[in-house]
């Protein structure tokens, strides 16, 4: 019997090549699985980050008044001495216009803003806000001068 009749070196080489293709196929599947699992994990991380960002955005929106049209705050000192300056502070949500009377300084919608006032006598200040539909709300405070 010769090598060729038993399959010889060509048959052995063919068997080795078939085995190598099998090993390469298994390796390719393994590498593909690793890439897919990492892609899936990255996608899940992005999804969790997006959900966290949405929750933070919602908290911020709610803290800023959400959809409510309101005077969130309007305050100042109860009294000042004659000739002194005081700060009146306000915070509004969803207002398009803001008026402070009597007051000559400009005011505008803000979550937190203070204006300086220097009344010569006891004065009642009124903060009025207006929304896009023309609805208004007001709040007042009196600053006593001693």
C-alpha positions in Angstrom: 0.0 0.0 0.0 1.2 3.5 -0.9 0.6 6.7 0.9 -1.9 7.8 -1.7 -4.1 4.7 -1.3 -4.4 5.3 2.5 -5.1 8.9 2.0 -1.5 10.1 2.3 -0.3 13.5 3.2 -3.0 15.3 1.1 -5.7 13.6 3.1 -4.1 14.6 6.4 -3.6 18.1 5.2 -7.3 18.3 4.2 -8.3 17.1 7.6 -6.1 19.7 9.3 -7.5 22.5 7.0 -11.1 21.4 7.9 -10.2 21.4 11.6 -8.6 24.9 11.3 -11.8 26.2 9.6 -13.8 24.8 12.4 -11.5 26.5 15.0 -11.7 29.8 13.1 -15.5 29.6 12.9 -15.7 29.0 16.7 -13.3 31.8 17.3 -15.2 34.2 15.0 -18.5 33.3 16.8 -16.8 33.9 20.2 -15.5 37.3 19.1 -18.8 38.2 17.6 -20.6 37.3 20.9 -18.1 39.5 22.8 -18.7 42.4 20.5 -22.5 42.0 20.7 -22.6 41.6 24.5 -20.4 44.8 24.9 -22.6 46.7 22.5 -25.7 45.6 24.4 -24.1 46.6 27.7 -23.2 50.0 26.4 -26.7 50.5 25.1 -28.2 49.6 28.5 -25.8 52.1 30.2 -26.9 54.8 27.7 -30.5 54.0 28.4 -30.0 54.2 32.2 -28.2 57.6 31.7 -31.0 58.9 29.5 -33.6 57.8 32.1 -31.6 59.5 34.9 -31.3 62.7 32.8 -35.0 62.7 32.2 -35.7 62.3 35.9 -33.3 65.2 36.7 -34.9 67.4 34.1 -38.3 66.6 35.5 -37.2 67.5 39.0 -35.7 70.8 37.7 -38.9 71.6 35.8 -40.9 70.9 39.0 -38.6 73.1 41.1 -39.0 75.9 38.6 -42.7 75.9 39.0 -43.6 73.3 36.4 -46.8 74.4 34.5 -48.0 76.4 37.4 -48.5 80.2 36.9 -47.7 81.6 40.3 -45.7 84.0 42.5 -43.4 81.6 44.2 -42.0 84.2 46.6 -42.2 87.9 47.4 -40.4 89.2 50.4 -38.3 91.9 52.0 -37.6 93.4 55.4 -40.4 94.5 57.7 -38.8 97.9 58.2 -35.9 100.1 57.4 -34.5 103.3 58.8 -35.1 106.5 56.9 -32.6 107.0 54.1 -31.6 103.3 53.9 -32.0 101.0 51.0 -33.8 97.6 51.2 -34.0 94.7 48.9 -37.4 93.3 47.8 -37.0 89.9 46.3 -39.4 87.8 44.2 -39.6 84.6 42.3 -42.3 83.8 39.7 -43.1 80.9 37.3 -44.6 80.9 33.9 -45.1 84.7 33.9 -44.7 86.7 30.7 -44.8 90.2 32.4 -43.9 91.4 35.9 -44.7 94.7 37.5 -43.7 96.1 40.9 -45.5 99.2 42.0 -44.5 101.7 43.0 -41.1 101.1 41.5 -39.1 102.9 38.8 -36.5 100.1 38.3 -37.2 97.5 35.6 -38.4 94.1 36.7 -38.9 90.9 34.7 -39.9 87.3 35.1 -37.3 85.4 37.2 -37.1 82.5 39.5 -35.1 84.7 42.0 -34.5 88.4 41.6 -34.1 91.2 44.1 -34.5 95.0 43.5 -33.4 97.9 45.6 -35.9 100.2 47.1 -35.5 103.3 49.2 -38.9 104.6 50.3 -39.2 107.9 52.3 -42.3 106.7 54.1 -44.2 103.5 54.8 -44.9 102.0 51.4 -47.0 99.0 50.2 -45.4 97.3 47.2 -47.5 95.2 44.9 -46.0 92.6 42.6 -48.3 91.7 39.7 -47.6 89.0 37.2 -49.3 88.2 33.9 -49.2 85.1 31.8 -49.5 84.6 28.0 -53.3 84.5 28.2 -53.5 87.8 30.1 -54.3 86.2 33.5 -52.9 88.1 36.4 -51.9 87.4 40.0 -50.7 89.9 42.7 -49.1 89.9 46.1 -48.3 92.8 48.3 -46.0 93.7 51.2 -45.6 96.8 53.3 -42.2 98.2 54.1 -42.2 100.5 57.2 -39.8 103.4 57.5 -38.7 104.3 61.0 
